[in-house]
Amino acid sequence: MAERFGAFLDGILRSRGISHRLFARQIGSSQGFISQIIRNERRPPIDRIDAWISVLDLSSEQAEQFRWLAHLEHATEWLRQEIDRRMS
């Protein structure tokens, strides 16, 4: 199965030594909201993804994957499974 957005975001934050609280403050959100996204309990807000990419200073390759995974979180479970099946 493709990596989930929450795991990808958490990996980026960990690799940069950024806490959930600090990231939330940087993007004007709450730590709880970020934690819910990382646990896949909430979906990332598509209209704010570019701002998050900017705050995280992602490379173009990372930004492309970040956008892809964010949009994929808004897909139905059937579509996610179908994409996984076709990419295997």
C-alpha positions in Angstrom: 0.0 0.0 0.0 1.2 3.5 -0.8 2.6 5.5 2.1 0.0 7.6 3.9 0.2 11.4 4.1 0.4 11.3 7.9 3.5 9.1 7.9 5.2 11.1 5.2 4.6 14.4 7.1 5.7 12.8 10.4 8.9 11.6 8.7 9.7 15.0 7.4 9.1 16.6 10.7 11.3 14.0 12.5 14.1 14.3 10.0 14.2 18.1 10.6 13.8 17.9 14.3 10.5 19.9 14.2 7.9 19.0 16.8 4.2 18.8 16.0 3.6 21.8 18.2 6.2 23.9 16.4 4.9 22.9 13.0 1.4 23.7 14.1 2.5 27.1 15.3 4.3 27.8 12.0 1.2 27.1 10.0 -1.3 28.7 12.3 -2.9 25.5 13.4 -3.2 23.4 16.6 -1.0 20.6 17.7 -4.0 18.4 18.0 -5.0 19.0 14.4 -1.5 18.0 13.2 -1.5 14.9 15.4 -4.9 13.9 14.0 -3.5 14.2 10.5 -0.4 12.2 11.3 -2.6 9.4 12.8 -4.8 9.5 9.7 -7.8 10.6 11.7 -8.2 13.9 9.7 -7.4 14.7 6.1 -4.9 17.5 5.2 -6.6 20.7 4.0 -5.8 20.8 0.3 -6.1 24.6 0.1 -3.2 24.9 2.6 -0.8 22.3 1.2 1.4 24.8 -0.7 1.8 26.9 2.4 2.9 23.8 4.3 5.4 22.9 1.6 6.8 26.4 1.8 7.1 26.3 5.6 8.8 22.9 5.4 11.0 24.1 2.5 10.6 20.8 0.6 12.6 19.9 -2.5 10.5 19.8 -5.7 10.5 16.0 -5.5 9.3 16.0 -1.9 6.7 18.7 -2.7 5.3 16.6 -5.5 5.0 13.5 -3.2 3.5 15.7 -0.5 0.9 17.0 -2.8 0.1 13.6 -4.3 -0.3 12.0 -0.8 -2.4 14.9 0.4 -4.8 14.5 -2.5 -4.8 10.8 -2.1 -6.1 11.2 1.5 -9.2 12.7 0.0 -9.9 9.7 -2.3 -12.2 6.9 -1.5 -10.8 3.7 0.0 -11.7 1.9 -3.2 -9.7 4.3 -5.3 -6.7 4.1 -3.0 -6.7 0.3 -3.3 -7.2 0.5 -7.0 -4.2 2.8 -7.4 -2.1 0.5 -5.2 -3.1 -2.5 -7.3 -2.2 -0.8 -10.5 1.1 0.5 -9.2 2.2 -3.0 -7.9 
